[in-house]
Amino acid sequence: MSHRRSQDAPVDIVVDTSGWDEAVLDNLADLGTLWAADGLEPLYAALLGPQGGASGADAFEPFLLFSRHHRDEPDGAAFTALLLCTDGRWDKATGRLIRDIADSGFVTLEGLDDLADAFAWTDELWLEAPVAWLDWDAEAFARDGTVPVRRRIRPPLRRWAAERRVRRGFDDGETLLERARSLPEQHGSAVELGLLDAADALSDDGRQTVLDAGLAWSRAAVRRRALEVLVACGSVDEARRRAATDPSATVRRWEVKLAARLADSGQVGHQERATPEDCAAAEQPGEPGHVGAVQGRLFA
């Protein structure tokens, strides 16, 4: 006689992990702790605690965590986003993660502005974490029941912040360009990339200043992005001339690919130098104060 198990009967699944790599087990345990958090405080405690495994490049996991807690609850969403985006578990996914969070609609406009302010203008981000959130002996470092905790602002966060600050009208090109030049090279380059991303939202003079700076930037990735903006503005011939003699092989290969695309489409070079109006029309527009204020609002 055959028997059919009731669909409601519990199923015990036993997995033999004796041969598994220790790093994999640490990752699984860490993931289990994060998903077991049944509220924001347990989640924050897990995010501020020891991290298991190496950093990843997949933004899907942290975004699911964010959505789980804030799909129907906007309170605290900006601070949760801050912790997730500055968490070492997802160091390689921060650019995609912050854009996914910004596009989700789960964070208020003011909350996103606060995040952009923090990511653009904070050199080192320190948060005051309640001792109760930390699972290590932090009493010796506590003051008024809190402990300062340092969080890393990765360059992709600065790029996103620079673009948003421009599009929202909080900073102009010259101000953020000065900021970019004051930062370490990788972080400053990210700010300049954000300015180039928002080139269509800058004033005519500001756009030209940012574009000229990008074309002369030390990092090849920034020069290539500036050349892309130049092409979008219509100055294809100038962009190709610059790219063909660029010291970076990557940029020179970009010019070869651009020439092939133009040949395939039957296009020819445009005017020698685009006007500001051309640049503003060619670019596609995107979405439309410092640590103390941010901490006060996000940490509440």
PyMOL commands that set and color helices and strands:
alter all, ss='L'
color gray80, all
select helices_A, chain A and resi 22-36+40-48+60-70+77-85+88-104+109-121+131-133+139-141+155-167+173-182+185-197+199-201+204-215+220-232+236-244+249-265+276-282+291-298
alter helices_A, ss='H'
color red, helices_A
select strands_A, chain A and resi 125-130+146-151
alter strands_A, ss='S'
color yellow, strands_A
deselect
rebuild
show_as cartoon
